[in-house]
Amino acid sequence: MESNTVVKALAALAQASRLEIFRALVVAGEAGLTPGILADALKVAPNTLSFHLKELMHADLVSQKRDGRNLIYRAQFDRMSDLLTYLTQNCCQGEPCLTGVVASLGVCVP
């Protein structure tokens, strides 16, 4: 993953509403969510939601698919995984990370 792609993704997530929208889509999994369900669940105005979804799509963190009359938005899990891999690459300076609770938090202790 190139650093400019990472910056674009992190910039998209560096806004509270977009982060909340992305997290809701992650929880929804492959089924995804319609804008109406997202707007109701997150108490976001439809026009505001549309703007945030566009930003997340521009960062390639969210995909959109038409299903009949509905649009379904889904988190791009492969892109999310690539981003996390990029951020944790070379973790612990090549030393094995601790297992258990500390490792599950993504924290390395030398």
N, C-alpha and C positions, 0 to 999 in steps of 0.2 A: 504494500500500500504506500503510495507516495505521500510525502508530508503535506502537500497542498490539499489533497483529498481528506487527510486527517483533520487539518485545520478547518475545512469546510464543514465536516461532520460535527466537530466539537463546537464550532460557532453556532450551528443549528441547535444543538442541545444546550447551549449556554443561555437559555431563556426559560424561565419557570414554566410557562404554559406549554411550550414545545416539549420540554422534558416530561411533563405530566402526560401529554398526549402520546409521546413515544412509549412511555412506560405502560400506559393503558393498552396500546397495541401489542406490546410484548406479552402482556398478561393474556390478551385475547388469542394469541398464538396464530396458527395458520388460518383459522376461520376469519380473522380480521373483524373489523367493525365498520358500520356505516357512519357517515358524518352525523346523522340524526342521533344515533345511539351515543356517539362520542360527545356531542354537544350537550345532551341531557345528562350524561353521567358526570361530565366534568364541569358543568354549569358554565359553558363557554358559548358566546353568541355565535351563530352560524357563520357570519362574515369573518369574524375573528378566527374561528376554527379553520376556515378555508385558507386564510393567509398563512397560518402556522403549518397546515398540512402541505401547502405549496413549498414552504421553506424546507420542510423535512424531506420532501420529494426531491427538491433541488440538490440536497446533500446526499441523496441516494440512500437514505435511511428508511424510507417508507415507499411502498409501491401502491398503485391504484389499479383496480380492475373493475370493469363494468359487469354487473350481474343482473340482467334484465333492466329494470328501471333504476336499480341501486348502484352506487359506487361503493366498493369495498376497499378499505385501506388496511394494509398489512405492514408490520415491521419487516424490514429486510434483515433476517437473522444472519445471513451469510456476511453482510456488510457490517453488522454489529460485531460479529465474531472477528472479522478482519481488524476492526478498530481496536477491540480489546487485545488482540494478539499484538498489534503494533505497539500499544501502550505498555504491554508487559514484556515485550521482547527484551532479552538480556536481563531479566529480573534477577536480582541477587548476585549480579556480576558473575553469572555462570555457576554459582554454588547452588546445591539443592535447597529448595524452600522447605520450611517446616510443614509438617502435615497437621491435620486437625483443624481446630477453630481458627488459628492464626492464618493458615494457608487458605482457608475458605474465604477469608476476608481480603485475600490478595496482598497480605502484608508479609514481607520477607524479613526475617531476623537472622543476621549473620551469626 
